[in-house]
Amino acid sequence: MSIQFKMKRILTPILLLCLANMAPLLAQDDHSFQRRWQTENGEVIFSYDAIALPDRGNVFGGLVEIEAGTNLYHPCIWRTDCMGKVKWAKLFNTLTETFGNAYGRVLALGDNDFALVVTTGFYFDSPRNDIFVARVDGEGNTLWANIIGGGTGGQDVVQGAAATADGGLVLAGKTASFGSDANTNSVYADQYFVKLKGDGEIAWTRTIGNPQAIDRAYDIVELTDGSLVAAGSYLHNGTFYANLLKLSATGDLLWHRGFGEPTAPQANHGYGLLATSDGGFLVLGASTNLHANFQALPDMLVAKTDAEGMTEWTYVFAGSLGDNSESASSAVELPNGHFAVAGATSSYPTVGFVPNKFAVLEIDQNGSLEQAIGYNGGSSHYPRIMPDQYEGGYLINGFTNWTGYGGNGNLFEPVLVNTDADLGVDGCFETELTALTVAANPSFDLPTDLPSTLGSGGTVLPIIVDASSFLLIDSTICEANGYADCSLFSPSFEPNIDLSFEVFPNPAQAGQPISLHWSEKGIRELRIMDMNGRLVQRHLPASGMQNVDIRLKQAGVYAVQLRSADGVVVRKVVVQ
């Protein structure tokens, strides 16, 4: 692996549409593209997460092979500009043996710092896993890098993470080092939660599980009051349930719900979680409830709850023309109140040998299917959808070796799909799947108080981790309404737009009024999002309304979106 940082750029002339004289808007919700990146010497690289930046670039997190063919990987993080060109790419000299079941997250911490969270270690002959967390600044310089683990069980895995309002972060995963399954074997595990301070030190830990069972947490969100809600997979009465639980800001268990079906028995797993604007939650995952038993191939599970985790509705979605495996992994809330649910599917028509592909389902507030869209023809994995709070569209991140993208079919590479505000990519490998998607409402057992054994444990290990630069080459597969000049989004740029949008005061004080005023009368929605794309507030101005006062309780950096029929305008607001 080369450690000399260089930059190259390949423009694949497939539907590449750039506007040479694009108007310098603050947000551009008709911009869309699909891009991939590759290493210099044929090393595999996996991307597990991406976030949007104010400069219209992105930061990614994942794993990169240390040398082609070794099946040993370094954690890595890289940043791109508004045209996909790599600004910097860093790898860390700790190892993991395989990407199997290795989830990762990249998070914005403050205005210009980022956290990378992945699992490192070994899975086969001598199983041992630890949690790796690093914080870097906007130029890729390491501020700190910690490995979290300990105990003699040696099984600590992270599968979800979220930035917290106090400048730290919270991790969710599984452990066999601590809790009710400490030191039993490499299979049994408890759900594991770790709260980190902004300097990487542990604030508290919590294990939740059943003895001699397989319990895993996959996603976690922080609410505005500092409490935490997590989703995962929980073994209850010999059956896998998708579970939803709430923790206090200090890690105390407040309630614990489940979604399952023990009769056959079936298998249900919660892989993703969205806090919705009505105060409730959307649980995303996989379910075999439409089939004979847990041994069948699963379908997408989507469950809506209220603020207390009580179920409002549950749906299962499956593809046709070959109903194979599906799982929902993440979701965003759309301006119309609907939800866009991203998932991996091996159903539907496939182009190529491997059927795995990206799909997004738009469902309404009651779970009814509105549309289904596919974004490639196969060989693509681990899709994760998140809002682009600066353009008004959406990002779908994952990795692929699909030959339709121009790859060699053997080398996994990151891929990023940037949709417009309507989830479209200007027809670029975009397939209409609505008529091929089946929605069903099978019965679920819905326990409201799952049994839980609580514990704690975990330390920051005394291991020094260094970082090195590496080369990534970008390739634009297709693009519509792209940017000709990234300097448009420099901090000193003053936009030339017709709509006047004023925010005062800025910076503002936490909990104090912030006045928003705009000149256009046709504003239909106001959205306030944090640096990780989480929806904090949503307002629907009355017809003709041109101002509103808001209060933001937590210090941080926010993107304020103003949406009209003509597009989206964004202002950055700093709350101290």
C-alpha positions in Angstrom: 0.0 0.0 0.0 1.4 3.3 -1.0 1.7 5.9 1.8 2.5 8.8 -0.5 -0.6 11.0 -0.9 -1.4 11.8 -4.5 -4.6 12.6 -6.4 -5.8 11.5 -9.8 -9.2 11.8 -11.5 -10.9 9.6 -14.0 -14.0 10.9 -15.7 -16.0 8.0 -17.2 -18.0 9.5 -20.1 -21.3 7.8 -19.2 -24.1 10.4 -19.0 -21.6 12.9 -17.6 -23.6 16.2 -17.5 -21.8 19.2 -16.1 -23.2 22.7 -16.3 -20.3 25.0 -17.2 -22.2 28.1 -16.3 -24.2 26.9 -13.3 -25.9 29.6 -11.2 -24.2 29.7 -7.7 -27.0 28.5 -5.5 -26.6 27.5 -1.9 -28.5 24.3 -2.5 -29.3 22.4 -5.7 -31.9 19.7 -5.2 -31.8 18.6 -8.9 -28.1 17.6 -8.6 -27.6 13.8 -8.9 -24.7 11.4 -9.6 -23.3 8.0 -9.1 -19.6 7.8 -8.2 -17.1 5.1 -7.2 -13.5 5.1 -6.0 -10.6 2.7 -6.4 -7.2 2.1 -4.9 -4.0 2.4 -6.9 -2.8 -1.2 -6.7 -6.0 -3.2 -6.7 -6.6 -3.3 -2.9 -10.2 -3.9 -1.8 -11.9 -1.0 -0.1 -15.3 -1.0 1.6 -17.3 2.1 2.4 -19.9 1.7 5.3 -21.0 5.3 5.8 -20.8 8.8 4.3 -22.0 12.3 5.3 -22.6 15.5 3.4 -20.5 18.6 4.0 -21.3 22.3 3.6 -18.7 22.5 0.8 -20.8 19.9 -1.1 -18.2 17.3 -0.6 -18.4 14.2 1.5 -16.5 12.3 4.2 -16.5 8.4 4.1 -15.5 5.7 6.5 -14.7 2.0 6.0 -11.9 -0.5 5.6 -9.1 -0.8 3.0 -7.0 -3.9 2.3 -3.4 -3.6 3.4 -2.2 -5.3 0.2 -4.2 -6.9 -2.6 -5.2 -10.5 -1.8 -4.3 -10.5 1.9 -7.8 -10.3 3.3 -6.4 -8.0 6.0 -7.8 -4.5 6.3 -7.0 -1.1 7.9 -9.8 1.3 9.1 -9.8 4.3 6.8 -11.5 7.7 6.3 -11.4 10.0 3.3 -12.8 13.3 2.2 -13.9 14.5 -1.3 -14.8 17.9 -2.8 -18.0 18.8 -4.6 -16.8 17.0 -7.8 -15.8 13.8 -6.1 -12.0 14.5 -6.2 -10.2 13.1 -3.1 -8.8 15.9 -0.9 -7.2 13.4 1.6 -7.4 9.7 2.5 -6.1 8.2 5.7 -5.7 4.7 7.0 -4.9 3.5 10.5 -2.4 0.8 11.3 -4.6 -1.5 13.3 -6.0 -4.6 11.5 -9.2 -6.5 11.0 -9.3 -9.9 9.3 -12.4 -9.7 7.3 -15.2 -7.3 6.5 -17.9 -9.9 7.5 -20.5 -8.4 9.8 -18.2 -5.4 10.2 -20.4 -2.3 10.3 -18.8 1.2 10.4 -19.9 4.8 10.9 -18.4 8.2 10.2 -19.8 11.1 12.2 -19.5 14.9 12.2 -18.3 16.1 15.6 -18.6 19.9 15.7 -18.0 22.2 12.8 -15.1 20.5 11.1 -14.1 17.3 13.0 -15.1 13.7 12.2 -15.2 10.4 14.0 -14.5 7.0 12.4 -16.0 4.0 14.2 -15.3 0.4 13.1 -14.6 -3.1 14.5 -11.1 -4.5 14.3 -9.6 -7.9 15.1 -9.8 -11.5 14.1 -12.9 -13.7 13.4 -11.7 -17.2 12.7 -8.9 -19.2 14.3 -8.6 -17.1 17.5 -11.6 -14.8 17.6 -10.9 -11.5 19.1 -12.5 -8.2 18.3 -12.2 -4.7 19.7 -13.8 -1.3 18.8 -11.7 1.3 17.0 -12.7 5.0 17.2 -10.6 7.8 15.8 -11.2 11.6 15.6 -9.7 13.6 12.8 -9.9 17.3 11.9 -11.1 18.7 8.5 -7.6 18.1 7.0 -7.4 14.5 8.0 -5.0 15.0 10.9 -5.5 12.6 13.8 -6.7 14.2 17.0 -6.9 10.9 18.9 -7.4 7.2 18.1 -8.6 4.7 20.7 -9.2 1.0 20.9 -12.0 0.0 23.3 -12.3 -3.5 24.7 -10.8 -5.5 27.5 -12.0 -8.5 29.4 -10.9 -12.1 28.7 -13.8 -12.9 26.2 -12.2 -10.6 23.6 -15.5 -10.1 21.7 -16.4 -6.4 21.5 -18.1 -5.3 18.2 -19.5 -2.0 17.1 -22.4 -1.9 14.7 -23.9 1.5 15.1 -22.9 4.9 16.4 -24.3 8.5 16.8 -22.8 11.9 17.7 -24.2 13.4 20.9 -25.1 17.0 21.7 -22.3 17.2 24.4 -19.6 16.8 21.7 -19.1 13.1 22.3 -20.5 10.0 20.7 -22.4 6.8 21.7 -21.7 3.3 20.3 -24.0 0.3 19.9 -23.0 -3.3 19.2 -22.4 -6.6 21.0 -20.0 -8.0 23.6 -19.0 -11.4 24.9 -16.3 -9.8 27.1 -18.8 -8.2 29.6 -22.4 -8.8 30.7 -24.4 -12.0 31.1 -22.4 -13.8 28.4 -18.9 -12.8 29.4 -16.3 -15.4 28.7 -18.8 -18.1 27.6 -17.9 -18.6 23.9 -17.5 -16.6 20.7 -21.2 -16.9 19.7 -23.2 -15.8 22.7 -23.3 -12.0 23.3 -25.1 -9.2 25.0 -26.1 -5.9 23.4 -23.4 -3.4 24.2 -23.5 0.4 24.6 -20.6 2.8 25.2 -20.8 6.5 25.8 -17.6 8.4 24.8 -16.6 11.9 25.7 -15.3 14.3 23.1 -11.7 13.3 24.0 -12.4 9.6 23.4 -12.5 8.6 27.1 -15.4 6.4 28.3 -18.2 8.1 30.2 -20.2 4.9 30.9 -21.0 1.5 29.5 -24.1 -0.7 29.5 -24.7 -4.4 28.5 -28.3 -5.7 28.0 -29.1 -9.3 27.2 -30.1 -12.8 28.1 -27.6 -15.4 29.4 -26.5 -17.8 26.7 -28.2 -16.0 23.9 -27.3 -14.0 20.8 -28.2 -10.3 21.4 -26.9 -7.5 19.2 -27.6 -3.8 18.8 -27.3 -2.4 15.3 -28.3 1.3 15.5 -28.8 4.1 18.0 -30.0 7.7 18.0 -29.9 10.5 20.6 -33.1 12.4 21.3 -33.3 16.1 22.1 -33.4 15.4 25.9 -30.2 13.5 25.8 -31.8 10.0 26.1 -30.9 7.3 23.7 -33.0 4.8 21.7 -31.5 1.7 20.0 -32.6 -1.1 17.7 -31.2 -4.6 17.3 -31.7 -8.3 17.4 -32.7 -10.0 20.7 -33.2 -13.7 21.5 -36.5 -14.1 23.4 -38.2 -17.5 24.1 -35.8 -19.1 21.7 -36.8 -16.8 18.9 -35.0 -13.8 17.3 -37.0 -10.6 17.9 -36.3 -7.2 16.5 -36.0 -5.1 19.6 -36.3 -1.4 20.5 -35.1 0.0 23.8 -34.6 3.4 25.5 -31.8 4.4 27.7 -31.4 7.5 29.9 -28.5 9.9 29.2 -26.5 8.0 31.8 -27.3 4.5 30.4 -30.2 3.4 32.6 -32.7 1.2 30.8 -36.1 2.9 30.6 -38.1 0.5 28.5 -37.6 -2.5 26.2 -40.0 -3.5 23.3 -40.0 -6.3 20.7 -41.3 -7.4 17.3 -41.4 -11.1 16.7 -43.3 -14.3 16.0 -42.4 -17.4 18.1 -44.9 -19.9 16.7 -42.9 -21.2 13.7 -40.5 -19.8 15.0 -39.6 -16.9 12.8 -36.6 -14.5 12.8 -36.9 -10.8 13.0 -33.9 -8.4 13.3 -33.7 -4.6 13.7 -30.8 -3.2 11.6 -31.7 0.5 11.4 -33.6 3.2 13.3 -35.1 6.6 12.5 -36.4 9.0 15.1 -39.5 10.5 13.3 -40.8 14.1 13.4 -43.9 13.1 15.4 -41.8 11.9 18.3 -42.0 8.2 17.4 -39.6 5.7 15.7 -39.2 3.7 12.6 -37.5 0.3 13.0 -35.9 -1.1 9.9 -34.7 -4.7 9.4 -35.5 -8.2 8.2 -38.3 -10.6 8.8 -39.2 -14.2 7.8 -42.8 -13.8 8.9 -44.1 -14.3 5.4 -42.5 -17.7 5.2 -42.5 -21.1 6.8 -40.0 -20.4 9.5 -36.7 -18.7 10.4 -34.7 -20.7 7.9 -36.4 -18.9 4.9 -34.9 -16.0 3.1 -36.0 -12.7 4.9 -38.0 -9.7 3.6 -37.7 -6.1 4.5 -39.2 -5.2 7.9 -40.6 -1.7 8.7 -42.3 -1.0 12.0 -43.6 2.3 13.2 -43.9 3.1 16.9 -44.9 6.0 19.1 -42.6 7.8 21.5 -42.9 5.0 24.1 -42.0 2.3 21.6 -45.6 1.1 21.3 -46.4 -0.3 17.9 -48.5 1.7 15.5 -48.1 -0.5 12.4 -45.8 -3.2 11.0 -45.2 -4.1 7.3 -43.0 -6.5 5.4 -42.0 -5.8 1.8 -40.7 -8.4 -0.7 -39.6 -8.3 -4.3 -41.1 -10.5 -7.0 -39.8 -12.1 -10.2 -37.7 -14.2 -7.8 -38.4 -13.5 -4.1 -35.0 -13.9 -2.6 -33.4 -12.1 0.3 -34.1 -8.5 1.4 -33.3 -6.4 4.5 -34.0 -2.8 5.3 -31.0 -0.9 6.8 -31.8 2.8 7.1 -34.4 5.4 6.4 -35.0 9.2 6.0 -38.1 11.2 6.5 -39.2 13.1 3.3 -40.7 16.7 3.2 -44.2 15.2 2.5 -44.0 13.2 5.7 -43.3 9.9 3.9 -40.3 7.7 4.5 -37.6 6.6 2.1 -36.4 3.2 3.3 -33.1 1.8 1.9 -32.3 -1.8 1.8 -30.2 -4.6 0.2 -32.1 -6.9 -2.1 -31.4 -9.9 -4.2 -34.9 -10.0 -5.6 -36.0 -8.3 -8.8 -34.3 -8.6 -12.2 -30.5 -8.8 -12.0 -27.8 -7.8 -14.4 -24.7 -10.0 -13.8 -23.9 -12.9 -11.6 -24.5 -11.6 -8.1 -28.1 -10.4 -7.4 -27.4 -8.1 -4.5 -28.5 -4.5 -5.3 -29.6 -1.2 -3.8 -33.3 -0.4 -3.5 -35.3 2.4 -1.9 -39.0 2.2 -1.0 -41.1 5.3 -0.4 -43.9 4.5 2.1 -46.4 6.9 3.5 -47.2 7.7 7.2 -49.3 4.6 7.4 -46.9 2.2 5.8 -48.5 2.0 2.4 -46.0 1.7 -0.5 -45.8 4.7 -2.8 -42.9 3.8 -5.0 -39.8 1.5 -5.2 -36.6 2.4 -7.0 -33.5 0.3 -7.8 -30.2 2.0 -8.4 -27.9 -0.7 -9.9 -28.2 -4.1 -11.4 -26.3 -6.3 -8.9 -23.1 -7.0 -6.9 -23.7 -4.0 -4.6 -23.9 -4.2 -0.8 -24.6 -2.5 2.5 -26.7 0.5 1.3 -27.2 3.3 3.8 -29.4 6.3 3.0 -29.0 9.7 4.7 -30.2 13.2 3.9 -28.0 15.7 2.1 -28.9 18.7 4.3 -27.0 21.1 2.0 -28.4 20.2 -1.4 -31.8 18.9 -0.4 -31.4 15.5 -1.9 -30.2 12.1 -0.5 -27.1 10.0 -0.3 -27.0 6.2 -0.7 -23.6 4.8 0.3 -22.2 1.3 0.0 -19.7 -0.8 -1.9 -19.8 -2.7 -5.2 -18.0 -4.9 -7.7 -20.7 -4.6 -10.3 -19.3 -4.7 -13.8 -22.1 -2.4 -15.0 -20.2 0.4 -13.2 -17.0 -0.3 -15.2 -15.3 -2.4 -12.5 -13.5 -5.7 -13.0 -16.1 -7.8 -11.2 -13.7 -9.0 -8.5 -12.6 -5.8 -6.7 -15.0 -4.3 -4.2 -15.0 -0.4 -4.4 -17.0 2.3 -2.6 -20.0 3.7 -4.5 -22.1 6.8 -3.7 -25.5 7.5 -5.2 -26.5 11.2 -4.8 -30.2 11.5 -5.6 -32.2 14.7 -6.3 -35.0 15.7 -4.0 -37.4 13.2 -5.7 -35.0 10.2 -5.1 -34.0 10.2 -8.8 -30.6 10.0 -10.5 -31.6 11.3 -13.9 -32.2 7.7 -15.2 -28.6 6.6 -14.4 -28.9 2.8 -13.7 -32.3 3.7 -12.1 -35.1 1.1 -12.3 -38.7 1.4 -11.4 -39.6 -1.5 -9.1 -43.0 -0.4 -7.7 -45.1 -3.0 -9.6 -42.6 -5.7 -8.6 -42.8 -5.1 -4.9 -45.3 -6.9 -2.6 -46.4 -5.3 0.8 -47.9 -7.5 3.5 -49.0 -7.2 7.1 -48.3 -10.5 8.8 -49.0 -11.1 12.5 -46.4 -10.1 15.1 -45.9 -10.9 18.8 -45.3 -7.5 20.4 -44.0 -7.8 23.9 -43.8 -4.5 25.7 -41.3 -5.5 28.4 -38.6 -7.9 27.2 -36.6 -9.5 30.0 -33.1 -7.9 30.4 -30.0 -8.7 32.4 -28.0 -5.5 32.8 -24.2 -5.1 33.2 -21.3 -2.9 32.3 -17.6 -3.1 31.4 -15.0 -1.9 28.9 -11.8 0.1 28.9 -9.6 2.2 26.5 -6.7 -0.1 25.7 -3.2 1.2 25.9 -2.5 0.7 22.2 -1.0 3.5 20.0 -2.5 3.7 16.5 -0.7 5.7 13.8 -2.2 7.0 10.5 -0.8 7.1 7.0 -2.0 8.6 3.7 -3.1 6.4 0.8 -4.2 6.9 -2.8 -7.8 6.8 -4.0 -8.8 7.4 -7.6 -12.3 8.7 -8.3 -14.5 7.8 -11.2 -17.8 9.6 -12.0 -20.2 7.1 -13.5 -22.9 9.6 -14.3 -23.9 13.1 -13.2 -26.7 15.6 -13.8 -26.5 19.3 -13.0 -23.0 19.0 -11.5 -20.7 21.7 -10.2 -18.0 23.4 -12.4 -16.1 25.0 -9.5 -15.9 24.0 -5.9 -14.7 27.4 -4.8 -18.3 28.5 -5.0 -18.7 26.9 -1.6 -15.7 28.4 0.2 -16.4 30.0 3.5 -16.1 33.5 1.9 -18.6 32.8 -0.9 -21.6 35.1 -0.9 -24.4 33.5 -3.0 -26.1 35.3 -5.8 -29.7 34.2 -5.3 -33.0 36.0 -5.6 -34.4 34.7 -2.3 -33.3 36.7 0.7 -33.0 34.5 3.8 -31.7 36.1 7.0 -30.9 34.4 10.3 -30.3 36.5 13.4 -28.4 36.3 15.7 -25.8 34.0 14.3 -24.0 32.7 16.3 -26.9 32.3 18.7 -27.2 31.2 22.3 -28.6 27.8 23.2 -32.3 28.1 24.3 -32.6 31.7 23.1 -34.8 32.9 20.2 -33.4 32.8 16.7 -35.3 34.9 14.1 -35.6 33.6 10.6 -36.9 35.9 7.8 -37.2 35.4 4.1 -38.5 37.4 1.2 -40.4 34.9 -0.8 -44.1 34.1 0.2 -44.2 30.6 -1.3 -42.1 28.8 1.3 -43.6 25.4 2.0 -41.3 23.9 4.6 -38.5 24.9 7.0 -36.1 22.1 8.2 -33.4 22.3 10.8 -30.8 19.5 10.7 -27.6 18.8 12.6 -24.2 18.1 11.0 -25.0 14.4 10.6 -28.2 15.0 8.8 -30.5 14.3 11.7 -33.8 16.2 11.6 -34.0 18.4 14.7 -37.1 20.6 13.9 -39.6 20.8 11.0 -42.0 23.8 10.4 -44.7 24.2 7.8 -45.2 28.0 7.4 -48.7 29.2 6.7 -49.4 30.6 3.3 -47.8 34.1 2.9 -45.8 33.7 6.1 -42.3 35.2 5.9 -40.7 34.8 9.3 -40.6 32.4 12.3 -38.7 32.3 15.6 -37.1 29.1 16.7 -35.1 27.9 19.7 -32.3 25.3 19.7 -31.6 23.9 23.1 -28.3 22.2 22.3 -25.0 23.9 21.3 -23.8 22.8 17.9 -23.7 23.6 14.2 -27.0 23.3 12.3 -28.2 23.5 8.7 -31.4 25.5 8.2 -33.2 24.5 5.0 -35.8 26.7 3.4 -37.9 24.9 0.8 -40.0 26.5 -1.9 -41.3 25.3 -5.3 -38.1 26.7 -6.9 -35.7 24.7 -4.8 -33.8 24.7 -1.4 -31.8 27.4 0.3 -29.5 26.6 3.2 -28.0 28.7 6.0 -25.5 27.4 8.6 -26.3 28.4 12.2 -23.9 28.1 15.1 -25.4 27.7 18.5 -23.1 28.3 21.5 
